Amino acid sequence: MRKLILVFYLCSSLLSFAQEHTSTAILYNQTFSPGKSYPELTESNLKLSQQGLELNEKGKWIQLNKYYSLANRLIRYHVKLGADAEMSFKSHEGDFNASIDMSSKQIQIGKSPMIFQNVDFLDSNHEYLVEIVRDNQYSGMRIIDLFTGKSTELFGNMDGQGGVGRGVEHSGKYMGLQHDYYCFGLTKGTSAFVKQIIVESKYSELTLLIYGDSITEPEGYFPSKDFPDSWTQLIINRVQGKAMSSGRGGTTIQQVLERIKNELPFVKAKYVMVTIGTNGGNTEDNLSELMTYIKSQGAIPILNNIPANESNTHIDANVLIEKVRQKFNIKGAKFDVATSANFDGKAVEQSTMYFEDYDWGKIYHHPNVKGSKLMFLRTLIDVPEIYQ
């Protein structure tokens, strides 16, 4: 009963997301028809007709080779499914799954556990819009009948555990954050058609766009009750105007250089804030390439020092970051100062980080509520212009 109440609440609250009067941005828009090629799709031998892209091979996944990590985005499919068809949608990492089953008139989302919902209005003679939505810690599916206007949706949330092992703050719940490429395919039945695919950002014409790795993706580890107090959200909620984040755990500057080209030119931003280097990979050349690209898009780059960590790798990383800041005459927040024991940018202050207790080591480099507050306060000192 608890799960049903939770799902209903999420569906009711997120219906307003579709109705918000905000300026969105189209990141990708493609209609499928015969005689054209679509190199951005992984499958080269596509079957195309006047009805669109036909899916008739069960278990065959087609991937859209556009890398996105915006925390507020959706992909919209215009589809028509056969009476016996089940069409499925997933992230290429498999951290999020969704499906529509026409024969059982049911939709489902999630991974462990799966969440199901009966949809009585499903009709194989009708066409549908299917939206796979990511909105910070919430992910789900919305389906709209194009012939009747009827719609329903099913959502769940990613409720982080805080730390790992002895650092776990509560049991949490896993929903997935839709990493990193969109995939779709036929998983049961005879055929389905995809007429159009659109990828859309929830916001455009931003004041601030924030890039980084897992430190910039607190959606993945923050408990939901504390998520508004994560450092990205404290900044986003203070900014006068619209702001978004594009963080992805486990990545380096190379992945930022790839995905920013699929996001920034479309959403547009006055400032682009980057916090990258905890996973290594920074060089003067690639940091310079990133700053140059941001400026080429008409944005003002902000290059932050990375927070302190248990391995002290932030010290050398931040020397390089400062060198690049001086080279481009740009600013950045000194997150290492905010999260170090003596506020000197050196040894990490463990109380500012979630404790991750792995078999192979003890990690302190993901900011908790305290660390987030101190990092946010540092932006008021180092880059106050983002709030003007």
Sequence and secondary structure as in RCSB ss.txt:
>XXXX:A:sequence
MRKLILVFYLCSSLLSFAQEHTSTAILYNQTFSPGKSYPELTESNLKLSQQGLELNEKGKWIQLNKYYSLANRLI
RYHVKLGADAEMSFKSHEGDFNASIDMSSKQIQIGKSPMIFQNVDFLDSNHEYLVEIVRDNQYSGMRIIDLFTGK
STELFGNMDGQGGVGRGVEHSGKYMGLQHDYYCFGLTKGTSAFVKQIIVESKYSELTLLIYGDSITEPEGYFPSK
DFPDSWTQLIINRVQGKAMSSGRGGTTIQQVLERIKNELPFVKAKYVMVTIGTNGGNTEDNLSELMTYIKSQGAI
PILNNIPANESNTHIDANVLIEKVRQKFNIKGAKFDVATSANFDGKAVEQSTMYFEDYDWGKIYHHPNVKGSKLM
FLRTLIDVPEIYQ
>XXXX:A:secstr
 HHHHHHHHHHHHHHHHHH     EEEEEEE  TT   TTBS SS EEETTEEEE STT EEEE      SEEEE
EEEEEE TT EEEEEETTSS EEEEETTTTEEEEESSSEEEEE TT  TTS EEEEEEEETTEEEEEEEETTT  
EEEEEEE B  BSBGGGB S  B      S EEEEEEESS EEEEEEEEEES  SEEEEEEESGGG GGGTS GG
GGGGSHHHHHHHHSSS EEEEE TT  HHHHHHHHHHHHHHH EEEEEEE  TTS   HHHHHHHHHHHHHTT E
EEE B    TT HHHHHHHHHHHHHHHHT B  BHHHHTBTTSSSSSB GGGB  EEETTEEE  SB HHHHHHH
HHHHHHH GGGG 
